[in-house]
Amino acid sequence: MTVDEIYQSEIKSLSQHERLLLMELLARDLAHDAPSSLKPRSNIFELRGLGKEIWKDINVEDYIKESREDRDIAR
C-alpha cells in the first residue's frame, strides 16, 4: 500500500484534531530517529543569565539616560 493510499483510505477521514495528533506523533517519531546533527544541541533556557557579569556594575537608570541621549544626538 502506498503512502497516498494510506492517506486516502485511513487518514483523510480523521477529524482535524485526530490528524493534528497524528502529526505530533510523527514529528516526535522523526525527531527521535533524527541524526544527532539535526537534533537541538541545547535548550534555549540554558542561556538564562549568560553575560550577566557584563551588567554587574552598570546603573540601569544611567544606562537608559545615556542611550536616549545618544539616540537623540543621532537624529
C-alpha positions in Angstrom: 0.0 0.0 0.0 1.4 3.4 -0.9 1.5 6.4 1.4 -1.1 8.2 -0.8 -3.4 5.2 -0.5 -3.0 5.1 3.3 -3.8 8.8 3.4 -6.9 8.5 1.3 -8.3 5.4 3.0 -7.3 6.0 6.6 -6.1 9.5 7.4 -8.2 11.8 5.3 -11.4 10.7 7.1 -10.0 11.6 10.6 -11.1 14.7 12.3 -8.8 17.7 12.2 -7.9 17.1 15.9 -7.0 13.5 15.2 -4.9 14.5 12.2 -3.0 17.0 14.3 -2.4 14.3 17.0 -1.1 12.1 14.2 1.2 14.8 13.0 2.5 15.3 16.6 3.2 11.6 16.9 5.0 11.5 13.5 7.1 14.6 14.4 8.1 13.0 17.7 9.0 9.8 16.0 11.0 11.6 13.4 12.8 13.7 16.0 13.7 10.6 18.0 15.2 8.9 14.9 16.9 12.0 13.5 20.6 12.0 13.2 22.4 13.9 16.0 23.4 16.7 13.6 19.7 17.6 13.3 18.8 17.4 17.0 19.0 20.6 19.0 22.3 20.7 20.9 21.0 22.8 23.8 17.9 24.2 25.3 17.4 28.0 25.0 16.6 28.2 28.7 20.2 27.2 29.4 21.3 30.7 28.2 19.5 32.4 31.1 21.9 34.6 33.0 24.6 34.3 30.4 26.7 37.5 30.3 25.1 38.9 33.5 28.6 39.9 34.8 28.8 42.5 32.0 25.9 44.4 33.5 27.1 43.9 37.1 28.4 47.5 37.8 26.1 49.4 35.4 23.4 51.6 36.8 20.2 50.9 34.8 18.9 54.5 35.1 22.2 56.0 33.8 22.4 53.5 31.0 18.9 54.3 29.8 19.5 58.0 30.0 22.8 57.8 28.0 21.1 55.5 25.5 18.3 58.1 25.0 20.8 60.9 24.7 22.8 59.0 22.1 19.7 58.3 20.1 18.6 62.0 20.2 22.1 63.1 19.0 21.9 60.7 16.1 18.7 62.3 14.8 
